[in-house]
């Protein structure tokens, strides 16, 4: 083995960064669990049919023993349910005869909840028949595994329904029917707990996203400042080694141009369609493997950079060994790599356990920080094209795609589609802590990386041009990103948890602030075309802004 001394990156990461970046951009919307697939925008409310659609918990008891709990949805009509579990009574469940409950039941009811099949007559007809027969609630089994919003027909008038009506998914209804047929006494408890207006998970996720961009921006700016100082020293000394070293130092960075910014979004759209069409268990497994590879790369890079700052690891970080197929790798990297690989493998194996989100977030943050260090925008023009295309991308695949595919493509992909998995791995997520419905607050990697490129560019510009926080652009870019993400979560809650494209709110805040501030200060032309500050004296040592 031969030892090498060098200060440049030990390998070329451009290919890995490009592949990972497309994956990240493909899943760039903030989504929230709990919304229903079908909508009824064409059916207006009217007296007797004006309930809000609410999710309903259906707890089941079999022979007095509590068993499974299912989730249904309340109808637009009928009695509203209790929101507190302790106030909800247990009701014995009976099967409808006939099963569709479109005519008077043959069996006598004395306050039981009646379980009926969907079809052959309207929902309100079933509810009226069940109430007249003495039922205290009606549970309608859907003919699919998803939930459906029950509304009133246009010409219906008998809407004074005094019992609650709940739609159940097909598998839940089938399970209840089997238990009743087996001569078991089945009881249900129906209640609809309310979600908190703001969950702590959203606050922590907001802090996580802002802190990730903050750390990545400082790392990117620090690297650019160190490279500029080395550049100036070489020019001052008149060294002939300058050109070779400059080329080597820049080999680890990927600089986006206008064409690549446009292609970036086009390729990401193609990849998103492929995810949507091919989404299955095995395809999720492939994504997990790719995420683990990127996560190992990111975690390794972050740990090596962090440990290199300590004097005890300085020698190991600067001493390299040549490894076949991989090239020159530092001893510190060799020491850290097994831990990173083991961490990713353990997460992949146990990713379905309740606390696996911690490992996913660690790998994801490390990957995001590394990508923001590797990928850079050279000027504001490229940043505007990239974020503008990403803005349209998010808007199209979250909202407009419903017209062609009858569902939001990006939200389906982010949740794992029909794969049976709890979402794809290219997301940061935190469990909703005080939400009785559980679930996760999540944010796509693209919602951090794409605006993060602009924020990192602003700090690099401020440091290299020796601007203070007050006269620079970084602090305003960070504030704009924080406000844009905050507005995203406000919109998310106003929309009852329906998925929202975060870049719809973040891009106008960040890019609009940068453009307006640059225009006001007279820097817009230079930022738009050049990007790098003008430094007439290369021998002047650069210092970070205070």
Secondary structure, DSSP 8 states (H G I E B T S, - for coil): --EEE--S-SS--HHHHHHHHHHHHTT--B-BTT--S---TTS--BTTB-----EEEEEEEETTEEEEEEEEEE-SSS----S-GGG--EEEEEE-SSTT--S--SS--SS-EEEEES-SS-HHHHHHHHHHTT-SEEEEE-SSSS-------TT-------SEEEEE-HHHHHHHHHHHHTT--EEEEEE-----SS-HHHHHHHHHHHHHHHHHHHHHHHHHHHHHHHHHHHHHHT-TTHHHHHHHHGGG-EEE-HHHHHHHHHHHHHHHHHHHHH-SHHHHHHHHHHHHHHHHHHHHHHHHHHHHTSGGGHHHHHEEEEETTTEEEEHHHHHHHHHHHHHHHHHHHTTTSTTHHHHHHHHHHHHHHHHHHHEEE-SHHHHHHHHHHHHHHHHIIIIIHHHHHSS-HHHHHHTTTTSSSSS-SSEEEEE-SS-TT--EEEEETHHHHHHHHHHHHHHHHHHHTT--TTTSSHHHHHHHHHHHHHHHHHHHHHTTT--B-THHHHHHHHHHHHHHHHHHHT-HHHHHHT-S---S-TTS------
